[in-house]
Amino acid sequence: ADALVVGATADLAGAESARDRAAGASGDAQAEVTRVTDAVETARQAAAGAEALTAQVAVAHEQLGRRVELDRLESSLPALQAMRDRRDAEYTDTMARFVATQAPRLAERLVEGEPCAVCGSSEHPAPARHVDGEVVDHDAVDAARSAFGAADNALVGCITAIEGARAALGADVGQSVDDLRGRHADLAGRLATA
């Protein structure tokens, strides 16, 4: 019986030792699970931060591009306005010369004894004559009108594009290219170190 007690006591001691080792291992495993869980959460937060920074960098890049385009459009506006004004003056001058040469052009078609297309008289005692300058025909008027229309469309298109670029910039419309370039560089730098 003593041998049985000694054997049981030894078994009990071995079991308690195994239990204590298992408890220690379990505690170590629990600590490892906690450490890994914390590492996963830290990585998840870092990934979310990097994703947010990537989106901010993309927006900053787009805003910078819009500002550069707005500056380009605004700088082209005076030249487009001057071109439109020139084409308008040329069209007005061409039209005035066309009107001034209309009577001589009609007089060239008069036939003695046949009625005038304007007044109906068959007598033509003093038909209008060309005086100074070249005769302006319908083709010249059409060309001047077309050139004016193209210049006007270019100006209107530029103004519309400027309005669109300003709207797209939103709250950043007052920011300079340098300001937006600095914002982009700052965000890109933060992303590179994230």
C-alpha positions as CSV (number, residue, x, y, z in Angstrom):
1,A,0.0,0.0,0.0
2,D,2.9,2.3,0.8
3,A,4.2,1.6,-2.7
4,L,0.8,2.4,-4.0
5,V,0.7,5.7,-2.0
6,V,4.3,6.5,-3.1
7,G,3.3,5.8,-6.7
8,A,0.1,7.8,-6.4
9,T,2.0,10.7,-4.8
10,A,4.6,10.6,-7.5
11,D,1.8,10.5,-10.1
12,L,0.1,13.4,-8.4
13,A,3.4,15.4,-8.3
14,G,4.0,14.6,-12.0
15,A,0.4,15.7,-12.8
16,E,0.7,18.9,-10.8
17,S,4.0,19.6,-12.6
18,A,2.5,19.0,-16.0
19,R,-0.5,21.2,-15.0
20,D,1.9,24.0,-13.9
21,R,3.9,23.7,-17.2
22,A,0.6,23.8,-19.2
23,A,-0.6,26.8,-17.2
24,G,2.7,28.5,-17.9
25,A,2.5,27.6,-21.6
26,S,-1.1,28.7,-21.7
27,G,-0.2,32.0,-20.2
28,D,2.7,32.4,-22.7
29,A,0.3,31.5,-25.5
30,Q,-2.3,34.0,-24.3
31,A,0.5,36.7,-24.1
32,E,1.5,35.8,-27.7
33,V,-2.1,36.0,-28.9
34,T,-2.5,39.4,-27.3
35,R,0.9,40.6,-28.8
36,V,-0.1,39.4,-32.3
37,T,-3.6,40.9,-31.9
38,D,-2.1,44.2,-31.0
39,A,0.4,44.0,-33.9
40,V,-2.5,43.3,-36.3
41,E,-4.5,46.3,-35.0
42,T,-1.4,48.5,-35.3
43,A,-0.9,47.3,-38.9
44,R,-4.5,47.9,-39.7
45,Q,-4.4,51.4,-38.4
46,A,-1.1,52.1,-40.3
47,A,-2.7,50.7,-43.5
48,A,-5.8,52.9,-43.0
49,G,-3.6,55.9,-42.4
50,A,-1.5,55.2,-45.5
51,E,-4.7,54.7,-47.5
52,A,-6.1,58.1,-46.3
53,L,-2.7,59.8,-47.0
54,T,-2.7,58.2,-50.5
55,A,-6.2,59.7,-51.2
56,Q,-5.1,63.1,-49.9
57,V,-2.0,63.0,-52.1
58,A,-4.1,62.2,-55.1
59,V,-6.5,65.1,-54.3
60,A,-3.6,67.5,-53.7
61,H,-2.2,66.4,-57.1
62,E,-5.5,67.0,-58.9
63,Q,-5.9,70.4,-57.2
64,L,-2.4,71.4,-58.2
65,G,-3.1,70.4,-61.8
66,R,-6.4,72.4,-61.8
67,R,-4.6,75.5,-60.5
68,V,-1.9,75.2,-63.1
69,E,-4.6,74.9,-65.8
70,L,-6.6,77.9,-64.3
71,D,-3.4,80.0,-64.4
72,R,-2.8,79.0,-68.0
73,L,-6.4,79.9,-69.0
74,E,-6.4,83.2,-67.2
75,S,-3.1,84.2,-68.8
76,S,-4.4,83.4,-72.3
77,L,-7.6,85.5,-71.7
78,P,-6.1,89.0,-72.7
79,A,-4.8,87.7,-76.0
80,L,-8.1,86.0,-76.8
81,Q,-10.0,89.2,-75.9
82,A,-7.6,91.3,-78.1
83,M,-8.0,88.8,-81.0
84,R,-11.8,88.9,-80.7
85,D,-11.8,92.7,-80.6
86,R,-9.5,92.8,-83.8
87,R,-11.8,90.3,-85.6
88,D,-14.8,92.4,-84.6
89,A,-13.3,95.6,-85.9
90,E,-12.3,93.8,-89.1
91,Y,-15.8,92.4,-89.6
92,T,-17.3,95.8,-88.9
93,D,-14.9,97.5,-91.4
94,T,-15.6,94.8,-94.0
95,M,-19.3,95.1,-93.6
96,A,-19.1,98.9,-93.9
97,R,-17.0,98.6,-97.1
98,F,-19.5,96.0,-98.4
99,V,-22.4,98.4,-97.9
100,A,-20.5,101.3,-99.4
101,T,-19.7,99.2,-102.6
102,Q,-23.2,97.8,-102.9
103,A,-24.6,100.6,-105.1
104,P,-21.7,100.4,-107.6
105,R,-22.0,96.6,-107.6
106,L,-25.7,96.9,-108.5
107,A,-25.0,99.6,-111.1
108,E,-22.7,97.2,-112.9
109,R,-25.7,95.0,-113.7
110,L,-27.8,97.8,-115.2
111,V,-28.8,97.4,-118.8
112,E,-30.0,100.5,-120.7
113,G,-33.7,100.3,-121.3
114,E,-34.3,97.6,-118.7
115,P,-35.8,98.4,-115.2
116,C,-33.4,99.0,-112.3
117,A,-33.7,96.2,-109.6
118,V,-33.7,98.9,-106.9
119,C,-35.8,101.8,-108.2
120,G,-37.5,100.3,-111.2
121,S,-36.5,103.1,-113.6
122,S,-35.5,102.0,-117.1
123,E,-33.4,105.2,-117.5
124,H,-30.0,105.2,-115.8
125,P,-28.5,108.7,-116.2
126,A,-25.9,108.5,-113.4
127,P,-25.1,105.0,-112.2
128,A,-23.0,104.7,-109.1
129,R,-19.3,104.2,-109.6
130,H,-16.5,102.6,-107.5
131,V,-14.4,105.3,-105.8
132,D,-11.6,104.2,-103.5
133,G,-10.7,100.8,-102.2
134,E,-11.4,97.4,-103.4
135,V,-14.9,96.1,-104.0
136,V,-16.0,93.9,-101.1
137,D,-18.1,90.9,-102.0
138,H,-20.2,88.4,-100.0
139,D,-17.3,86.0,-99.7
140,A,-15.2,88.7,-97.9
141,V,-18.1,89.5,-95.6
142,D,-18.6,85.7,-94.9
143,A,-14.8,85.3,-94.2
144,A,-14.7,88.2,-91.8
145,R,-17.9,87.0,-90.0
146,S,-16.4,83.5,-89.7
147,A,-13.1,84.8,-88.4
148,F,-15.0,86.9,-85.8
149,G,-17.2,84.0,-84.9
150,A,-14.1,81.7,-84.3
151,A,-12.4,84.4,-82.2
152,D,-15.6,84.9,-80.2
153,N,-16.1,81.2,-79.7
154,A,-12.4,80.8,-78.5
155,L,-12.9,83.7,-76.0
156,V,-16.3,82.3,-74.7
157,G,-14.7,78.8,-74.5
158,C,-11.8,80.1,-72.4
159,I,-14.2,82.0,-70.1
160,T,-16.3,78.8,-69.7
161,A,-13.2,76.7,-68.9
162,I,-12.0,79.3,-66.4
163,E,-15.4,79.1,-64.6
164,G,-15.2,75.3,-64.6
165,A,-11.7,75.3,-63.2
166,R,-12.6,77.7,-60.5
167,A,-15.6,75.6,-59.5
168,A,-13.5,72.4,-59.5
169,L,-10.9,74.1,-57.2
170,G,-13.7,74.9,-54.7
171,A,-12.2,76.1,-51.5
172,D,-8.7,76.0,-53.0
173,V,-9.5,78.7,-55.7
174,G,-7.6,81.3,-53.7
175,Q,-4.5,79.1,-53.3
176,S,-1.5,79.7,-55.5
177,V,0.3,77.1,-57.5
178,D,3.2,77.3,-54.9
179,D,0.8,76.8,-52.0
180,L,-0.8,73.7,-53.6
181,R,2.6,72.4,-54.7
182,G,3.8,72.7,-51.0
183,R,0.7,70.9,-49.8
184,H,1.2,68.1,-52.3
185,A,4.9,67.8,-51.3
186,D,4.1,67.7,-47.6
187,L,1.5,65.0,-48.0
188,A,3.7,63.0,-50.4
189,G,6.6,63.2,-47.8
190,R,4.3,62.0,-45.0
191,L,3.1,59.1,-47.1
192,A,6.7,58.1,-48.0
193,T,7.5,57.9,-44.2
194,A,4.2,56.2,-43.2
